[in-house]
Amino acid sequence: MTLPRRSLLLAAALAGGAGAARAQGGTSTLTALAQRANAGTVGVISGGPDGTYVRIAADLAAVLDDGDALRVLPILGKGSLQNIADILVLRGVDVGIVQSDVLAYARRERLLPGVDSLIQYVTKLYDEEVHVLARPDIARIEDLAGKPVNVDGRGSGTAMTASLVFGALGLEVAMRHDPQDAALEKLRRGEIAALVYVAGKPARLFNGIPPGSGLTLLSVPATPALLETYLPAEFSRGDYPALVPENTVVETIAVGAVMAVYAWAPATERHRKVARFVEAFTAKFPAFLQPPRHPKWREVNLSAQVPGWTRFTPAAAPARPLAAR
């Protein structure tokens, strides 16, 4: 028997209503899932795909992930200065790995207003030494005044550090921005006076330099101005047999890698999220010292201070409210 047209329309309407109710229920379920997942997710912006920073971020995810309670999302970054800017303004970025001198550079260049009060650190990670490799006729770093010196690509961490170091020493050099491997070849040919390279010793870039090349690592004096941002360090013959004479050391300075966060006011949900991350990181830190985690974790001292920075404190305490982003 054929149903009247009105009955067909009523049946269709009832079916549609049931479907809408199911869809509405599904939407509510997805909303609840999204809220629960986002409440425990922390974005960590790191470095390029071939660098150490991204491997540190991957270790954070491997060790700290705990379902919806805490999930770490590693994010590829574009350098320390961009990472700081992303922490300040980009949604989904809660933690960043940066060079410790990025605040001094941003302050000097007036790039990010209020950055000193808006960015804090969780912990110092490891040190990267400042290498200044020079051709044979350059005996002291002061001899580089007015000469061509390669400082890696524009916007790189090495270029930022070189600008700060030469500025603090009152030296004006003609900066070049070639890739480091190309710069090393130019240095061997005498086309540039020196190259600056910020990397943890021993740097693989220098592995192929033979004894008797005439190239030398210059001493970088740890002046009071530089010690406001950097730490004293040195190179020994054990680090670079072809570049450091026997029974001598070459003094230099080191820049630390730090884990940085936004200085959220304690009453905010974002502060509580970062605090949960920090508490889990501290509690599970011994796991970072075991294989297969990156060897650089063994250099981390959780109580180490970072000159020029303010430490993030997980515990809630009275504080001036900060503008939310």
C-alpha positions in Angstrom: 0.0 0.0 0.0 1.3 3.4 -0.9 1.6 5.9 1.9 0.1 9.3 1.5 2.5 12.1 0.6 1.9 13.7 4.0 2.9 10.5 5.8 6.1 10.3 3.8 7.1 13.8 4.6 6.4 13.2 8.3 8.6 10.0 8.3 11.4 11.9 6.6 11.2 14.7 9.1 11.3 12.3 12.1 14.3 10.5 10.5 16.0 13.8 10.0 15.4 14.8 13.6 16.9 11.6 14.9 19.9 12.2 12.7 20.3 15.8 13.9 20.1 14.6 17.5 22.8 12.0 16.8 24.9 14.6 15.1 24.4 17.0 18.0 25.4 14.3 20.5 28.5 13.5 18.4 29.5 17.1 18.3 29.2 17.4 22.1 31.4 14.3 22.5 34.0 15.7 20.1 34.0 19.0 22.0 34.6 17.3 25.3 37.4 15.2 23.7 39.0 18.4 22.3 38.8 20.2 25.6 40.4 17.3 27.4 43.2 16.8 24.8 44.1 20.5 24.6 44.2 21.0 28.3 47.1 18.6 28.5 48.9 19.4 25.3 52.2 21.4 25.3 53.8 22.7 22.1 57.6 22.8 22.2 59.2 24.8 19.4 62.8 23.6 18.7 65.1 24.0 15.7 65.7 22.7 12.2 65.4 19.0 11.2 69.1 18.3 11.4 69.9 20.2 14.7 70.2 19.1 18.3 67.2 21.2 19.5 64.7 19.1 17.6 66.2 15.9 19.1 65.9 17.4 22.6 62.2 18.2 21.9 61.6 14.6 20.6 63.1 13.3 23.8 60.7 15.5 25.8 57.8 14.0 24.0 59.1 10.4 24.4 59.7 10.7 28.1 56.9 13.0 29.2 53.9 11.9 27.1 51.1 10.6 29.5 47.9 10.4 27.5 45.6 13.3 27.8 47.2 14.3 31.1 50.3 15.6 29.3 51.2 15.4 25.6 54.3 17.1 24.2 54.2 18.2 20.5 57.6 19.0 19.0 57.5 21.8 16.5 60.3 22.7 14.0 61.6 26.2 14.6 63.5 28.9 12.6 66.1 30.1 15.1 66.3 31.4 18.6 64.9 34.9 17.8 61.9 33.5 15.9 61.3 31.0 18.7 61.1 33.7 21.3 58.7 35.7 19.1 56.6 32.5 18.6 56.4 31.9 22.4 55.2 35.5 22.8 52.4 35.5 20.2 51.8 32.2 18.5 48.9 30.0 19.7 49.9 26.5 20.6 53.5 27.3 21.4 54.1 26.9 25.2 57.9 26.1 25.4 60.8 26.9 23.2 64.5 25.9 23.0 66.7 28.9 22.4 70.2 30.3 22.9 70.7 32.1 26.2 71.9 35.2 24.5 68.7 35.8 22.5 67.3 38.1 25.2 70.4 40.3 25.2 70.2 40.5 21.4 66.5 41.3 21.4 67.0 43.9 24.1 69.9 45.6 22.3 68.1 45.7 19.0 64.8 46.7 20.6 63.0 43.9 18.6 60.5 42.6 21.1 59.1 45.2 23.6 58.9 44.0 27.2 60.7 40.7 26.4 62.7 40.7 29.6 59.5 40.5 31.7 57.5 38.3 29.4 60.0 35.4 28.8 61.4 33.2 31.6 63.4 29.9 31.6 62.7 26.5 33.0 66.2 25.2 32.9 69.6 25.6 31.3 70.3 22.7 29.0 73.8 22.4 27.6 76.6 24.8 26.5 77.8 25.6 23.0 81.3 27.1 22.7 82.2 30.2 20.6 84.9 29.1 18.1 86.8 31.8 16.2 89.0 30.0 13.7 91.5 32.3 12.0 94.1 32.2 9.2 97.9 32.1 10.1 98.5 35.8 10.1 95.9 36.6 12.7 97.3 36.2 16.2 94.6 37.9 18.4 90.9 38.6 18.1 91.7 42.3 18.0 93.5 41.7 14.7 90.2 41.0 13.0 89.1 44.7 13.1 88.1 45.8 9.7 88.7 42.3 8.1 86.2 39.9 6.5 84.8 37.4 9.1 82.2 34.8 8.3 79.4 34.5 10.8 77.1 31.9 9.1 73.7 32.8 7.6 71.7 35.9 8.4 69.4 35.3 11.4 71.4 32.3 12.6 72.4 31.8 16.2 76.0 32.1 15.3 75.4 35.5 13.5 73.4 36.7 16.5 76.2 35.7 19.0 79.0 37.1 16.8 77.2 40.5 16.6 76.9 40.6 20.4 80.5 39.4 21.0 82.2 41.8 18.6 80.0 44.6 19.9 80.9 44.0 23.5 84.6 43.9 22.5 84.3 47.1 20.5 85.4 45.4 17.3 84.0 46.3 13.9 84.5 43.5 11.3 83.2 43.0 7.8 80.7 40.2 8.4 80.2 37.6 5.7 77.2 35.1 5.6 78.4 32.0 3.7 77.5 28.5 4.9 80.2 27.3 7.3 81.6 24.6 5.1 82.1 27.1 2.2 83.6 29.6 4.7 86.1 27.0 5.9 87.3 26.6 2.3 87.6 30.4 1.9 89.6 30.6 5.1 92.0 27.9 3.9 92.5 30.0 0.7 93.0 33.2 2.7 89.9 34.9 1.2 88.6 35.7 4.7 90.4 36.4 8.0 88.3 34.1 10.3 85.1 32.3 10.8 82.9 32.3 13.9 81.0 29.1 14.7 78.9 28.4 17.8 78.7 24.7 18.5 79.4 22.2 21.2 83.0 21.0 21.2 84.4 19.2 19.4 82.7 20.5 16.3 82.5 18.1 13.3 83.2 21.0 11.0 86.8 21.0 12.1 87.4 17.3 11.9 89.1 17.4 8.5 91.7 20.1 9.4 95.1 18.4 9.3 98.0 19.2 11.7 100.2 22.0 10.4 97.4 23.8 8.5 98.4 27.1 10.1 94.8 27.7 11.1 94.3 28.6 14.8 91.6 29.0 17.3 91.7 32.5 18.8 91.2 33.3 22.4 87.9 35.1 23.2 88.5 37.1 26.4 85.8 36.7 29.1 85.4 40.4 29.8 82.9 41.6 32.4 80.6 42.8 29.7 80.5 39.4 28.1 80.1 37.6 31.4 76.8 39.3 31.9 75.5 36.9 29.2 78.0 34.2 28.6 80.1 31.6 30.6 83.9 31.2 30.5 85.0 28.1 28.6 88.2 26.7 27.0 89.5 24.4 24.3 92.3 21.9 24.9 94.4 19.7 22.7 92.1 16.9 23.5 89.3 18.8 21.9 91.2 19.8 18.7 94.6 18.1 18.3 95.3 19.9 15.0 94.4 23.4 16.3 95.5 23.7 20.0 99.2 23.4 20.8 100.3 20.8 23.3 100.1 21.7 27.0 98.0 24.8 26.3 94.4 25.8 26.5 92.6 28.5 24.4 90.2 30.6 26.5 86.7 31.3 25.0 83.1 31.8 26.1 80.1 29.6 25.9 76.4 30.3 25.2 73.8 28.0 26.9 70.8 26.5 25.3 67.8 27.1 27.5 64.2 25.9 27.8 62.1 29.1 27.6 58.4 29.8 28.4 56.0 32.7 28.5 55.7 34.3 32.0 52.0 33.5 32.6 50.3 34.9 35.6 49.8 32.1 38.2 46.0 32.3 38.2 45.8 31.4 34.4 45.1 28.1 32.9 48.2 28.4 30.7 50.4 28.8 33.7 48.9 25.7 35.2 49.5 23.8 32.0 53.2 24.8 31.8 53.6 24.1 35.5 52.4 20.5 35.0 54.9 20.2 32.2 57.7 21.5 34.4 56.8 19.3 37.3 56.7 16.2 35.1 60.0 17.2 33.5 61.6 17.5 37.0 60.2 14.3 38.3 61.2 12.2 35.3 64.5 13.9 34.6 66.6 10.7 35.4 65.0 9.1 32.4 66.7 11.7 30.1 70.1 10.5 31.3 69.6 7.0 29.9 70.0 5.7 26.4 68.6 6.2 23.8 68.2 9.9 24.9 70.6 12.5 23.5 74.0 12.5 25.2 73.7 16.3 25.8 71.1 15.6 28.5 74.1 14.5 30.7 75.3 18.1 30.8 72.1 19.5 32.2 72.2 20.9 35.7 68.6 21.7 36.8 69.8 24.2 39.4 72.1 26.1 37.1 71.4 29.9 36.8 71.2 31.7 33.5 72.6 35.2 33.5 70.1 37.9 32.5 67.1 35.5 32.8 64.3 35.0 35.3 63.3 31.4 36.3 59.8 30.1 35.8 58.3 28.9 39.1 55.5 26.2 38.9 54.1 27.0 42.3 51.4 29.6 42.3 52.4 32.9 44.0 51.1 36.4 44.0 52.2 38.2 40.8 51.3 41.1 38.6 48.8 39.9 36.0 50.4 39.7 32.5 48.5 40.3 29.3 47.1 37.1 27.8 47.6 36.1 24.3 
